[in-house]
Amino acid sequence: MGENLERLNENLARIEDLSKRLVTALGARKPGDAGLEGPGQDLMMKAGMAMWQEALTNPAKMMERQAQYWGQALTQYMEVQKELAQGHLTLEQAEDLPGDKRFANPLWKTHPYFNFVKNQYLISAETMRKAVAELEGLTPRDKRRVEFFASQMIDLFSPTNYLATNPDALERAVETEGESLVKGLENLVRDLEARHGEILPVLADPKAFTVGENLATAKGSVVYRNEMMELIQYAPTTEEVHKTPLIVFPPWINKFYILDLKPQNSLIRWIVDQGYTLFVVSWKNPDASYAATGFETYIEEGYLKAIDVACEITGEKQVNAVGYCVAGTTLALTLALKAKRGQSRVNSATFFTTLTDFTDQGEFTPFLDDDFVDAIERQVDEAGYLDSYYMSKTFSYLRAKDLVYGPAVRSYMMGEAPPAFDLLYWNGDSTNLPGKMTVQYLRGLCQANGFAEDGFELMGERLHVSDVKLPICAIACETDHIAAWKDSFRGMVQMGSKDKTFILSESGHIAGIVNPPSKKKYGHWRGPEVIGTPAAWKEAATYHEGSWWPHWDSWLSPRSGEMIPARTPGSDGYPVLCDAPGTYVAESVTG
């Protein structure tokens, strides 16, 4: 008894200290732009007017929906009362959402209180979804936005997000005599302090990994550095290599080592093992001094410079190039520019999960109207760059249950430490975006869809996706929520290339690309000509088990020249500056 009391007093003292730190951390939060926190009043007014119009023109429908909700809620309440009066609870359960792990604890079904709370929540959630789905008088785009923000509210008010209605958290608190709640408060304060009062759960143990030690360990050297990027040339693992070098441009929203997390799933190692001289760009993490950096600088000092350096080091006239996500979009812009200027230093291009036609903005639609984009433009005008926090927050809320509320419950209510998970660690190691480039991307590409429609003005040229005419291979991912495969396909159809290959991988934006053959995990579709609609292409395509990597190698190999003795990194004109993964990848810039 004495030990328990002493432990309780210790926990109370820790809570008092943590509460002071909590107040201080919350006080450090800078007043933010309301436009970055939610949709503008314009959307709210449109939704309100649509509901009001529905009430006037079809009041019976609204009353029927309301009466149905009242009936379901009251019936469930009466059933609970009846069963409790009889001393047991054998109620018919409301249908859980498919694959919903939030209600896995048996107490959600067997305990009267938790059973009642869960079923009332599920009834209310389904009523809200149905009401929004049946709402008329909105454009498809506005309706899609209303549905998204309604789903955010539904996820927010899940009973699992609150201590008093979460049996897992309550059981853990009892088992640990409150220790779990103290640890949870420590985790909350840690996250608030790290983000200057902003709240977003840390997804992976920040102390479990060190880039260059247990991540990004493929052997190579930085052979060139400027203010935009470091260029890494990887050491050969074969006696001979293809004559034409390969250069990979990763996205600058995150860091390049997603392609080299660990040896067994490293695309970088696999490419080198197939006999290619591989160069990879590691982008600079920009700060306020990069406010005026736009696509022009990324192309001139990033793409064109990296291609020139790779050619000069190897003595070749051309390279094969790869672009991933936004870096693929920019690679397409670069190729269109080179075509306009009559240059041909790129022999072929591969695009990983790349959008060039933004007609359908997919799951990012809620964030690409003027209310959000105007707020982002105000933020970058003030700071000079888009802080990585905003991008992390946006991506997280696209999968709020898995990337926000689930981790928050485990960390802040259960008191669990973040897992030592390399992919989540990389996901949290995001980078800032330069102010000018951010606005160019959102306004000119996402909103205006200039590259696929009237043309994108850049560097004195009007660029169009049809200007890309060299051989291309595009890999998209079936469940990609960032670059939907159908949109990627539509962009590739519009390219002017006569030689086109399209591969559709199973899984999402990362797992579908980082899919080594050794795992035999995700298959892919390939085969038909890249024309027509995405649905027609897939219907005619052939499914193949296993990774797409070997098939890509069979496409790339005949476009990479004869085999020659392997090259070591660097040259007389480009001496080795440091070992891979370089210095830029370790930089962290916060506002």
N, C-alpha and C positions, 0 to 999 in steps of 0.2 A: 504493500500500500504506500509506504514511504517513498519507494523508488518511482512509482507511478506519479505521485504528487510532485516529486522533484522534477520529473520529466515534463509534466504539465507546466510547471512554473518556468522551466527553461524555454518551452515552446512559446509561452505567453510573452516572455522577454524578447524572444526573436521576432515575434509578430509586431511588437511595439517598435523595434528598431526598423524592421522592414516597412512598416506603415509610414514612418518618417521618410524613408528613402522613396517610397511610392509617391508620396505627396510632392517631394522634390522633383522626381522624374516627370510627373504629370505637369508640374509647373514649368518645366523646360520646353514643353511643346509649344512651338510657334503657331500663332493663328494661321490656319491654312485657308486656301481659296475654296469657298464652298462648292465651286464648280467641279472640283476634283473629288468630292465626297459623295456626290449623287447626281441624279438627272436634274436638269433645269426645271424651273416652274412651267415652262412652255409645255413640256411633256405631261406634267401633272394636270395642267388645265385641259389639255386634249383628252386625257383619260377621264377626268371629271365630267367634261362636257359629253363624252360618249356615254357615260353611265346615266347622266341626267336625260339625254335624248332617249335612251332605252327605257328609262322610267316613264317618260311621257308617252312614247309611242307604243310600248308593250309592257304596261304595268303588271299584267297578269304573269308574264314570264319571270319578272323580278320577284314578285310575291311568291310564286311557285318555288323558285330557287331558295328564297329565304325560309319558307315554310318547310321545305325538305330538310334544310340544315337544322332548323329548330327541332323537327321531328326526330332526326337521327340522334342529335345530341341529347334530347330529353329521353328518348327510348333507351339509349345506353345508360343514362343516369338511373332510370327506373329499374333497369335490369340489375345494375350493381346493387341498388338498395334491396331488391328482392332476394338476390343471392346471399347478400350479407346477413339478411334477417334469418335465412335458413342455415347460416353457419358455414357456407362454402361458396366457392366462386368457380363456376364452370361456364363462363360466358363465351358466346361466339365472338371471335376476335375480328376487329377491323383489319383489312388486308394491308400488311406492311408493304413498303415500296420494295420492288425487286432488288435483291442484293444489298439491302440497307443493313449495315452492321451496327447502327446506333442502338438498335433494340435487341441485341443478341442476349443480354442478361435474362435468365429465366424469370426473374421477378417481374418483368414487364407483362408476363402472362399469368403468373401465379399470385402476385400480391395485389390486393384490391385497390390500393391507392395508386400504385404505378400503372396497373392495368387501366384504370379509369383515366389517368392523365394521358397515357399514350393514345388511347382510342379517341379521346376528345381532340387531341392534337391532329391525328390522322384525318378525322372527320372535317375539322376546320381547314386543314391544308388542302384536302381534295375539293372542298367547296370553293375555296379561293381560286384554285387552279381552273376549275370549271367556269367560274364567273368571268375570269379574265379571258379564257379561251373563247367564250361565247360573246365577248364584247364586240359590238359592231360600231361602225363609224370612224374607225382608225385606219390609216394607211398600213399596209403590211409591215413596213419598217417600224412605225410607231407601235404597232401591236407587238412586234417582236421585242421591242425595248420594254414595254409594260410587262410582258410575260417574264422577261429576265429579272427585272427588279422586284416583281411579285415573288418569284422563286427565291430571291435573296431574303425577303422578309420571312418567308416560310421556313427557310433554313435557320435563320437567326432565332426564331421563337421555338425551335425544337426543345422539348423538355430536357433533352440530354445536355443542353448547354448551361444548365443552372443546377447548382449544388442541391437545392431542396428537392429537385425532381430527377436526380440522376442516381440510381441505385448503386452503380459501380463506384462513383466517387464517395458516396456515403459509407458503403461497406469498407472501402479503403481507409477512410478517415477513422472509423471505429477500430479496424484492425491495427492501425499504426498509432492509435491514441493521439490523433491530430497531427502527427508528423507529416503526413502526405499533404495536408493543407499548408503547413509551414513551407515545405519544399516547393509547393505550387506557387505560393506567394513570392518565394525567392526567384523562381523562374520568371514570373510576371515582371518583377522589378528589374531583373537582368535584361529582359527584352526591351522594356521601356527605356532603361538607361542607354542601351546600345543604339536605340533609334530615336533618341532625343524626345521622348514622350509619345512617339507614335507606336501603335500596337500592331504587331504582326508576328505570330509565333515563329520561333526559330525551329526549322524542320529537322536539322541534323546537328549532331554534336560538333561544335566548332573546333574542339581540341583533338578530334579523332584523326584529322587528316592534315597533311602538309604537302602542298603542291611541290613536286620535285623529289619528294621522299617516298610517299606511298600513293601519290597520284601523279600522272604525267611524267612517267619515268622512262619513256622510250629514249634511246640514245640519239643525240643530235646536237647541233650547235647553232647559235644565233650568228648569222653571217652578214646581216645588214640591220641597221636601226635608223629610223628617223622619228619625227614627232608624231607620226600616225601609227607606226607599227614596227614590230621586230619580225624579221624573216628568219625562220628556222629551217635549216636543211638537216634532214635525218640521216644518220649513219646507215650505210648499206648492210644488209644481212645475207646477201647473195653475192656470188663471185661476179655475176654479170647482171646488167640492168638494161632496161629499154633506153634507147637513145633519147627519146623525147621526154623531158622532165614533166612531172605532174605538180601542180600547185593548188593548194586548198585554201579557200577563203571562208573561214567560219563566221558566224554572225557576231556582231560586236555588242549585242544585247547581253550575252553571257560570254564566258571565256572559252578558249579553244579546246581546253583539255577534256571536254565531253567526248572527244574523239580518242582520248588516251587515259581513261579513268584507271584502268588496271590492265595488266598484260592479257588476260583471257578475253577481254571484250574490246580491245584497242583496235580501232579501224586504222589508226596510224601505223601500228606495228604490222598489221595484216597487209596493208598496201606495200610497205617496204619489203615484206617477206615474198611478195609476188614479183619482185624485181623491178621496182620503179624508183627513180631518183625523186624523192618527195620533199617538197617545200610546203610549209604551213605558215600562214600569217597569224601572229599574235597581236591583237589590236591594243592601242593605248587606251587606258581608262580616262576619259576626258574630265576636266574640271572647268571652272568658269572661264579660263583663258581660251577655251575652245568654242566660245559662243558663236563665232562667225564661221565655224567649220561646217560645211555642207557636203552634199554628194560630190561636188566638184573636187574637194580636197581628198575625200576618200578614194575617188577614182584616180586623180593625178598622183597623189603621194602614197596611195595604198596599192590599188590594182595595177596601174600602169608601171609604177616603180618596181613593184615586186616581180612582175613579169619580165621587165628589163633585166633586173638583177639575176633572176634565175637563168635567163638566156645567156647573160655574160659569164656567169660562173661555169655553166655547162658547155658554153661554146655553141649552143643550138640557136636556130632562128625562130623556133616556135615552142610553145608549151601546150599541154592539155590542162584545162582549168576546171575547178570544182567550186561551186558556191552553195552555201547552206543557209536556208531561210532568207532573212533580209540581205545577207551577203550574196545569195543567189539572185535576188532581185537586182542588186547593184551590179553583179556580174553581167546580167542581161543588158543593163543600161550601158555598161562599159563596152560590151560587144557591139551594141547598136551604134555607139559613138565611133568605135574603130571602123565599123563598116562605112559610116558616113565619111570618114577621113581617108578611106582607102587603105587602111592598115590591116595586117593579117598575122600578128604575132601569136594568136591563139589558134590551135589546130582543131580542137574540139572542146565542148563544154558539157559538164555534168551538173545538174541542178538537184539538190536535195531539198525537198519540201519547200518549193519556191513558188511564190505568187507573183505574177506579172499582170494579171487581169483581176481588178478589185471590184468587179460588178457586184458580186455577192461577198460581203465582208464577214460572213459566217458568225461565229460566236463573239466577234469583236464589234458587231453592229451596235450594241448598247453604248459603246465608248467612242464612237466615231461620228456622232452628231456634233453640231456646233457648240452645244452647252459644255461638253467635255473638252473638245479641241480648243475652244476659246480659252478655257481655264488653263490648259496645258501651255498654250502660247503665252499667256500672262506669266505663268510660272517660269518658263525658260527665258522670257524677256528680263525677268528680275534676277534669276540665278545664273543665267548663261548656259545652263544645261538642264536636262530632265533627270532629276535624281533617280537612282536605281530603285529607290523605295517605291515610287509610283508604278514602275513597270512590274516589280515583284507583286505589289498589291493587286494590280489588274489581272495578272496571270493567275494569282491565287484565288481570286473571287470568281474566276470562270469555273473553278472546281472547289467551291467554298466548303462543302462538307468534308472533302478529303484534305484540303490544303490550308484551311483556316480553323473551322470549328472542331474538327476531330483532333488535330494537334493541340489546339488550345485546351480542350478538355483533358487530354492526357498530361499536358505540361502543367496547367494552372490548377486543375482540380484533383488530378490523381497524383501530382507531384513527381511524375516520371521525367527522367533526363531524356533529351532528344536522342534518337538512335544514331549509331555510327554507320550511316548509310551514305556511300560515296555520291550517288546520283543526287540525293537531296542536298548534300553539302555543295555540290556544283550548282544546283538550282538556286541556292542562296548566295552564291558568289557572283552576283550580277554586277553590271557596270552601268555607268551613266551614259546618256546620249547627248551629243552636242546640240545646242539650241537651234541653229539654223537647219541642220539635217533633220531634226525631229519635226519641225514645221513643214519642211519640204515633203517629207514622207507622208505626214498626215493629210496635208492640204492637197498636194499635187498628185500623189499616187492613190492613197486610200479614198479620199473624198471625191476628187475630180476624175480619178481613173485615167489620168493623162496618157500613161504609157500604152494603154490598150485602146484608147479612143482618139482624141484629137492630137495627141503627141505631148511629150514631156520636154519642156524647154530646159536645156542644160548645156552650158559651156558653148554657147553660140549655135547650138544645133537643136532641131526639133526631133526628138527620138521617139521611135515607135517600136513596139514589140516585133513587128514584121521585119524590122531591119536586121534582126538576128538571123543569119543565113548559114552558119557553119554547122557541122554535124553536132547533134545534141542528144543527150540521154537524161531523162528526168525520172527521179524516184520520188513518189509521193506515198503517203501512209493512210491506210484505210480509216482509222479513227482519229486522225489528227484534228485537234480542236483549234489549232493556231493557224495552220495553212491547210484548209480542207482540200482533199485530193481532187474533187471535182473542179474546184476553182483553179488548182494548179494545172489540171488537164486542159481546161479552156484556154489558159495562157499559152501552153505549149502548142496547141492547135494553130494559134495565130502567128507563131514564129515563122519566118520565111525560109527556114531550113528544109531542104529536100530529104535529108537524112535525119530521121527522128525515131527515137526509141523511148517508150514510156513503160515504167515498171511500177506496179502498185504493191506496196508491202503491207502485210498485216500489222496491226498495232498502231501506236501514236507517233507524235512528233519526234520523240527521242528513241523510244524502244524499237520503232520500225526502222530507224537508220542504224543505231548501234545494235546490230543483230548478227553476231558472229556465226559462221557456219558450224562451229563446234557445238553450239548449244542446240541446234536443230529445233528452235523454238517457234519462230514465226515464218510462215510461207509467203508467197507473193504471186501476183498475176502478171503475165506478159504475153506478147504475141502479135496482136492485130495492129494495123496501121493507125497512126495517131491522127485520126480524123473524126468528124461527127461529134456525137454527144458522149459524155462520160459514161452514161448508162449503157449505151450501145457498145462502147469499147469494152467495158467490163464483161458484158454478156458474151462477147466474142472471144475474150481473153482466155488463156489456159492457166489454171492454177498449178503452182509448183510448190512442193514442200521444201522447207528450209530457206536459208538466207538468200537474198538477191546478190550478195557480194560476188560469188563466183561468176554469175552471169554478167555482171558489170565488168569484171576483169576480162571476160571473153569479148565484150564489146570494146573495151579500152585498149587491150593488147594490140590488135592489128592497126590501131591508130597511133601507136607509140613507137614505131620504128624498130630497127634491128637491135639485137642484143650486143652490148659492148662491155668492156671491163667496168666494174663498179667504181663509182666516184666517191671520194671522201669529201666531207663538207668543206666549203670555202674554196678560195683560189688566191692567186697572187694579188689580185685587185680587191678581193673581199676576204680578208683574214677573219678567222674565228674571233668573235667578240666575247662570247661566254657559252657555257653549256646550256642545252635545253633544260627546262622550258623557258629560260630567259628571265628577264626582270619585269617586263610589263605585266605579266600574268599575276605577279604577286602584289600589284598595286591595289590599294583600296582607297577610294576617294569618297568622302562624305561631306554633306553640307553643314 
